[in-house]
Structure formats: C-alpha cells, structure tokens
Amino acid sequence: MMAPHELFALLSDQTRLRCLMMLQKEGELCVCEIGRIMDSIQPKISRHLALLRTSGLVLDERRGQWVYYSLNPSLPDWIRHIVDSISQDLQHQEPYCTDLEKIRSLKNQGLCCK
C-alpha cells in the first residue's frame, strides 16, 4: 500500500498531477491524447504515466497501437478522497481548466483515439 509521503511525492510533479487530474475528470485517455492536450512529446508523457502506473494510481490497457490510462478503481478511500478533492479545487485554475477545455475540443473535433 502506498504511504502518504509517496503519494505527495508523485503529485509534486506538474506533469503527473495534470495527467491524474485529466484522468479523474475523463475516466480514460490515450497517451497520445494526453500528449496533445499538454503539448508534449509522447515519450515524456509515457514516462510520467509509467510512474503513476507503477505506484498503482493508474491502470493501463493496450488496444492495438494505443495505450489507454485510467485511475485505478481499487484505490484506497484516502487516496480517492485526496484525488477528488484536488481535482475539485483545481478545475478552475490554470493549466487544469485549459486541459479540460482541450479534451472537450478534441472530442468535438473527433480527434480522440477512441
């Protein structure tokens, strides 16, 4: 089980925090979608998502050439509460609100991998 200091160390990086916030709001995203939203290269995003996966915060699923990430539904309640609270508090702050707008734009334009 993850200790609180390990969770906060993972969330101390803005890239990982942004990824986690997007996954909390959207449920599931492909690594390439996250890269587009964050205007970052896929290897960098994959490296951060791998840390989140190794910690047990997120799960991944390969579908053909795409890898989709989602929050682990088996997270302990204390972690789920922290993630939900942070997401609620940050949804109107930059860059998190812009990330959510970009997700909606990608979906509206049919540019998502699904």
N, C-alpha and C positions, 0 to 999 in steps of 0.2 A: 504494500500500500504506500502511496505517495505521502511524504511528510509535507506539512505546510511550507517549510522553507524551500522545498524542491518546487512546489507549485509556483511560488512567487518568483523564484529564480527563472523559471521558464517564461513567466509572464512579464519579466522585466525587459524583454526584448520587444521593440515595437512591431517588428515583422511577425513574430509569433503571436503577439496579442491581437494584431489586426486579423490574422488568419483565424484565430479562435473566435473572435467576435463575428466574423463573417459566417463561420460555420454554425455558430449558435443561432444566428438570425435566419440563415437559409436552410439549414439542415444538412445539405450536401453540396459540395462544389468540386469540380475537377481542378487539378493543379494548374492547368493552362488557364482556366477562368480566373483563378486567384492571381496568377501572374499578370494577366491583362488588367485586372482591377487595380493591382498595386503598381502597374507599370514597371515590372521587374522581370528578370530572366528566370526561366523555369528551374535551372539548377539551384539557384539561391532559394527559391520558394520550396523546392523539394527538400533541401537540406533542413530548413526550419520545420517543415511538416514532419520530417523523419524524427526530429527530436520530440515533437508533440506525440507522434505515434509510439515511439519507444517508451515514453513516460506513461502511456496508457490514456492520455487525454483524448486522442482521436483514433479513429479506425480508418483503414484504407481498403479499397476494393478495386481491383483491376477489372476493367471491362474493355476488352480489345486493346487498343493502344492507349486508352485513357485510364488514369488513376483518380478515383473519387475519394474524397475525405469527408468524414462526418464526426461529430462529437461521439464519444463512446457512451452509449446509453447506460452502461453499468458503472458510471462514475459514482463515487460515494456522495451522499447528500451534501456534505460540507463543501465539496468541490463544486457540485452543481449549483449550490446556492451562491458561491463566490462568482462563478462564471455568469450566472443570470444577473446578479447584482451589478457587476462591472458592465455587462452589455447594456443593461437598462440605463445606467448612468452615462455611458459614453456614446450612445446612439445619436446624440445631437451635437457631438464635438467632432472637430477635425482630427484626423482624417477619416474617422469611422463613419460619419454620416455621408461623406463623399463615396466611400467604399460601397455603402448600401445603395446609393443612387446609381453607381456604375453597374452594380449587379442587376438592378431593375432595367437599366438601359440595354445591357447585353441580352437579357431575356426578351425584351420588347423587340430587339433587332434580330432575334433568332440566332444569336452568335454563341449561345451556350453549347456545350458538348453533348447535351442530352438529346 
